[in-house]
Amino acid sequence: MYYDLKESGKRIKGLRKQFKITQEILAEKLYLSVDSISNIENGKTTCMPEHVARLCEIFDVTADYIYYGVNKE
């Protein structure tokens, strides 16, 4: 499978909007800056594995979904 930064960022942004969470709130939950969240959502930087794990907890999704858009159960 191929990990696409831009597509992964779009999924994170989509989840954030679906859960009605602002970038500011998500940044606080991940102990990151708002700029970092913006860069991740825009595919400019990768999301570190520890942050992906936290995103999975927050949004109740798998890492496979975050990285590849695939829901595995």
Secondary structure, 3 states (H helix, E strand, C coil): CCCCHHHHHHHHHHHHHHCCCCHHHHHHHHCCCHHHHHHHHCCCCCCCHHHHHHHHHHHCCCHHHHHHCCCCC
